[in-house]
Amino acid sequence: MSAFFPIDVDVTGMARRVFVGFEAVSAVVPGEGGYSAAIAVKGLGATGAPRFHKVLPGQIFKTATAADEAASAELERLNGVSADAELVW
């Protein structure tokens, strides 16, 4: 299991957690009919795009704010991030 630090909210309103070697942030993915809640994972200090993981499959939110709130709640439940950037519940 990865060690982690408590949830932090940055100036954009997105929730953020730091795990050993990775950071995970609440995110939204726009789609047909609304938004999906997601968690974006990126290596600490890494360049390039983060890896997005949709959470709460099948749930579509009408607003990006609602999707981000749901993603933030899932981020709180997250136990860690594996070495290959997969979410560990």
N, C-alpha and C positions, 0 to 999 in steps of 0.2 A: 504494500500500500504506500502511496506517495504521501510525503509530509506536505502540509498546506498551511496557508495563512488565512485569516478570516476574510470574509467578503468585504470588498471595498467598492465604493461607487465613485466613478470618475466624473468629470465635469459634463460629460455627454449624458449622464444618467444611467449608463450601462454598468451593470454589476461586474466585478472582476475578482478572480481568485488566482493566487499564485501557488503552484505546486512545484515540486523539485523538477527543474528544467523546463517548465511550461507555465504559460498563463492561459487562463480560460475566461472568456467574457460572454455575457448574455448578448444575444444577437437575434435578428429577425431575418427571415427570408421571404421576400415578396413572391406571391404566386397568384394563380387564378382565384378570384373570390376573396382575397385577403392576404394574411400573413401567417407564416409558421414560426413557432418559437424555435430557437437554435442556440447552440453553444459553440463559439469559435475558439479554436485551440491553436496556439503558436508557441514555438520554442522561445524561451527567454533569450533575448538578444538576436533572434533569428531575423533574417530579411525575407521578403516575399509575403505572399498571401497566407492568411490563416486557413486552417481546415475547419469547415463548418459541419456540425452534426445537428440535424434536425432532431428535436426532442418532442414528446407528446404527439406521436404519429396520428394522423387522421384529424387532429384538431386544427381548425382554421380560425384565426382571429380577425375581427373586422378592422382593427386599428393596429398600427405598429407598436403603439404604447402598450396595448393589452398583450400582444405577443411578447414584448420585451419583459413585461412583468411576470409572465408565465415562465419565460426562460430564466429569469433571475431566481424564481422559486426552485426551479430544477437545478440551477447552479449551486444553490445551498445544499441540496441533497447529494451532490457529486462527491464521491470518495477520493477521486484522483484521476490522473491521466497516465496511461501506459506509455512505455518507451516508444511505441509507434503512433502516439497521439490519439489513441482511442479513449473514449470516456470509460471510467471505472465507477460502477455504481455499487 
